[in-house]
Amino acid sequence: MKDIGKKYRRVVLVCTNQKENGKECCAMKGAAELHAKLKEEMKKADLTVRVSRSGCLDRCADGITVAIMPDDIWLGGVTEADIPEIVEMVK
């Protein structure tokens, strides 16, 4: 293995996990759409931030869950209305 260096100041993980059998999950709450919109807004703000989809963050009842690393900030119940505040958090 080799150290490839750090490309982004922060990584924003958006849980987009889809559970089987209709169990409560972030995907059923619109996580894919939120991920796309958040990514778009980060680009508009010209921030060196990676917005990635993630598998289960084990906070299904609190979803849509977003984690901001390396700040160790965990947000639950995130909606599109929260995107401007999240953009400000990572500036």
Secondary structure, 3 states (H helix, E strand, C coil): CCCCCCCCCEEEEEECCCCHHHCCCCHHHCHHHHHHHHHHHHHHCCCCEEEEEECCCCCHHHCCCEEEECCCEEECCCCHHHHHHHHHHHC
